[in-house]
Amino acid sequence: MANRRRYKELEQLMTRILLADAAVFVLYLLSAGFGWTALKVISTIIAILLSGLSLAFLYLNGEIRKRRSLWLVVGFGAVVVCLLVSLLLNYPAPAKKVPASQGTTTSGVTEGTSPVDGTGIADTTGIGDATGGTTASTGSATPAA
């Protein structure tokens, strides 16, 4: 009976640690997405240490190979793997900021784009042109029907 109680206490403790580890990982994702470098580094170190030490603790207690503790091992391992993949791929990365003075004219339309659709492709057919334009078949200056 004491063995069951001991495992129950261990499971409760490790569950709380796993939830804290997941919260630190979410903090890492948010700080990486917003470009907060100091918080990203701190949360990375905490998440790796927390997962690594928890896996070492499970190993030293002999719980790492037992079926009843498999979900704990997978949880801590998943946090480490997701964190390392995120670091290697540099994802999420903060969006690059473009200064307001670059790429726009005084009218607010980006240079090199069509004011009608903003694609940068000139409408030479006259179709969809609000000003009338020329017809594609004749090339005349009469408004399209």
Order of alpha helices (4+ residues) and beta strands (2+ residues): alpha-alpha-alpha
